[in-house]
């Protein structure tokens, strides 16, 4: 059988850094208040003329360079984003044009779970033989969606992009294969009002701002992420003791650390929320790139990823590096 193997990672972060102390200059807050509730120290912020497609393109170029490939070697681009440059065309098509590549391109919108959902889609394209090699990028300019007068949301988010190159590789159909081994994605639209945008082209005609019920979202995250990981382990036959690295969506350290402790993976958890804040669909590929490039994640390691976002959408995946 064919497996979808990740052969390279890449990333890009905007040059501007906004620390918690910077926020105190125009917001009634303190570094201690933010850090104690989120684990965030700083976030990157897009420049005035910097679009999501710019972040995504740079992350893809980084991944291609790491893989030693050119854009002509790629069959598709899938972009997971909540902050497209425009309602249409897709941000992925703009990235495709920037890279001067052929093949197909489209966006996936599952907010913070976007990378997990897009990974499942890309995996299926490769496993069914519809494509040999593709780029998957999570890219967000979340600070453009913030109400800077709303302390409950404005301190949480940052901007950036992370990308991976996926390639078809032969496998035996066992959990020892290299590649994306298993994936579960779920949704519950009855909870759509837990985290949402206050506007949109089909309702108010404008973009709106992020609105969140933090306590309710926290409750759903703890419950649903725990359950989907257990279900994924049962489905795949993997035991938590076999996991080498846990790379969760970087939303809040108060969600990540208890989950890691419950799994017995405190010392195997990649944590970047302190430096990046919540970059939505970009957070997992950004964290993967950090852990691959600093040598933590190595060939043969079994990696668990998970995410929950607005919708509600959530999911988890197992990847043999």
N, C-alpha and C positions, 0 to 999 in steps of 0.2 A: 504494500500500500504506500501511497504518498503521504508524507508528513509536511506540514508547513513549519519550517525551521527558521528561527531568527538568527541571521548571520551577522547583523551589525546594528548598532544603535547610534543615534545622533541627537543633538539638542541645540536650542538657541534660547537665550534669555536676553530681554532688552537691557540696554546699558544702564538705564536709570534705576537706582535702588532707593526704596522708601522704607526707612526703619520705623519702628514703633515710636521712637522719639520724634521723628519727623511728623508723625500724625498728631502728636500732642500740640503742635504749633497752630493747628486749625480745628482741632476736635477736643472735646472734653473727655480725655482719657489719659492713661499712663502706660508706660511700658509694662509695668508689673501687672496691671489689670488685664492687658491683652495676653501677655505670655502665660499667666496663670490659668487662663481660660481656654487657650488655644495651642500653646507651644510655639507660637509664631514670633520671630524676631524681626523679620524684614520680608519685603516682597519686591519683585521687579515690575516696572510700570512702562508701558509702551510710550514711545515718543509721539508727538502730535501727529505726524504724518506716517506713522508706522502701523500697518494693517496686519490682521491675522495671517493673511497669505504671505506676507513678508517673513513673519516668524516661522511659518510652516516651511517655506521654501528653504530658508537657511538651515533648519533642522534636517530636512531631507538631504540637502547637499552634504551636511556633516556625516549623515548615515551612509550615503553613497561613497564618500571618500574613505570612510572606515572600512567599508566592504570592498573597496577597490573596483567599484563598478561605475559605469556612466549611465545617464538617463536612458540611453538607447537599450540598455539591458533590462529595463523595467516594463512590465505589462500593465500595471495599474497603480493608481494612487487613490487611497481612501483617506479622507480627512475627517476626524472626529472633532467637531467644534460646536460651541453654543454661540460664538461671536463671529459669524461669517462676515466677510467684507461687505457683501450685499445680500439681499434676499435671494436673488439669482443674478448671475450663474453661481454654481457651487464654488466654494473656496478651493476645493480639490482641482477643479478645472483651471483655475487661475494658477495654481501651483504647477499643474501639468504644462501650462503654457510657459511659465517662467523657466521650467526645466527643459523645455523644448523636446518633450518626449511624446510618444504615441501610446496607444492602448486606451483604457477607459479610466474615468475618474468620477467620483461622486462623494458627497458628504454624508455623514451619519450624525444625527442629533439625539443623543441620549444624556446630555449634560455631563455630569461628573463620571457617569458610567460609560461614556462614549468610547473610550479606548477598549474596554472589555467587549462591548458590543461589536465594534469594528474588527477586533481581533477574531471574533467568532465568524464574522462574514468573510474576512480575508482567508482564514483557515479553510473554509468550505470551498472557496474558489480554487485554491491550490490542491486540496485533497481530491476534488472531482476532476482535476485536469483542465479546468478552464483557463488557468494561468500558471506560469512557471515561477514568476518572481514579481513581487510587488512592494510598494512603499505604503506604510501605515503611519499616519502622523496625527497626533493630538495637538491642537494649537488653539490658544485662547488669548483674547484681550479682555479679560473679565473686568478690569478696572473701568472700562468704558460703560459698564452696566450699573455701576455703584451710585447710590445716593450717599454722598460724603457727609451728610448730616445724620445718617442712620448708623450709629456706632455699632449696632448689633451685627451689621453685615459688612460695613466698609472696612473693618480691620481684618477681614477673613481672606480676601482674595488677592491674587497676583496674576501676572501675565507670563507667557512663555510657550515653548513648543518642544515636543519630543517626538522622535521618529524611530521606526525600526524597518529593516529590510527583511522581508520574508522570502524564503526560497523553497521550492519543492525538493524534498530529500527522501530517499527510500527508507521505509521502516518495516518492521515485522508485525506491527499492530500491538506491541506490548508497551508497558509503562517505562521500559528502558530505552525506547526510541528517543532520538533527539527531535524536538519540535513542540508545537502546541498539542498537548496530549488530550486535554479535555476542557470543556468550557460549559458553563451554565449561565443563561441570562434570563431575567425575570422582570415583570412590571406589575404595578398595581395603580391603575388610573384613579381609583377612589381616593387616593392620597395626593392628588394633583395640587391641592391648595396648601400643602405643607411648605413647599418651596417653589416660587414661581416669579415670572416677570409681570409687572403691573400693566403692561401694554403689549401691543403686537399689531402687525399689518392687517390681520383679519378681525381685529376688535376695535381698538382705539385709533389705529392708524399711525401710532408712534411706537418707539421702542420700549418705553417704560423703564422701571428700575427693579432690582432684585428685592423681593420680600420673602421673609422666612419666619417660620415658627420654630425657633431653635430647639426648645425642649422636646417638641413632638418629633422633629427630625432626628435628634439624638436617640430617642427611644426606638424609632424605626431602624436606624443604622445599626445599633447594637443587636437588635433582635434579628433583622433580616440578613445581615452579613454573617452572623454566627450560624444561622440556619443554612444559608446557601453553601457555606464552606463544608459543613457536616454532610450535606447532600452530595456535594462534589466528591468528597472523600469516599462516601458509600458507593457512589456510582462508579468511581475509578478503581476502588480497592486500595487507594493510597492511605497510609496512616500518617498522622501529624508528625510522628518521629522521623519520617522520611524526608520532610521538607528541609531544604538547605537554606532557602531565603524566602522571606515573606515581604512582598512589595505591595502594600495597600495604597488605595487612593489617599492622597495627602490632604485630608480635610481638616482634621483637628487631632492634636496629640491626645486629647481626652477620650477620643474614640479609638484611636490606633493602639495605645498602650494597654488598655484593659483587654482588647481583643487578642493582642499578641501574648499577653500573660495567660489568658484562658487557653490558648493553643500551645503554651509552653515554648513560644518562639521569641521571647523578649530579646535574646541575644542574636537572633537571626532576622530582625526586622530592619528594613531600610527606611530611615526617617529623614525626609528632606523638607517637611512642612515648616521647620524653623527658618529656612533660608528662602523658600519659594512661596510660602503661604498656599492657599488652595488655588491651583491653576486648572481646576475642573478636568476636562478630558486630557490635558497635557500632563497631569501630575504623575501618573504611573510611568509613561515613557521617559519623562524627565528623571524620575527616581531610578529607573532601570539603567539609563545612560550613566548616571553618577556611579552606581554600584558596579557596572561593568568596567568602566574606565578606571576606577580606583582599585580594581582587582578583586573585589569581594565575590562577585558572581563569576564563576568559571565554567568552562566546558564540562558538561555532565551534571551540573547542579540542577536540582529540582526546585523550581520557583513557583510560589503561589502568589497570585495577584487577586485583589477584590476591590469592588467599588460600589457605592450607592449614590444616586443623585436624584434630582427632581424628576417627577413623573408619576409615581416613583419608579425609577429603573435601578436594578442592581444585578450583580453577577460576579462570577469568580472563574479563574482559569488556572490550569496547571501547565507549566512549560518546562521541558527538559532542555537545558541550555547546550 
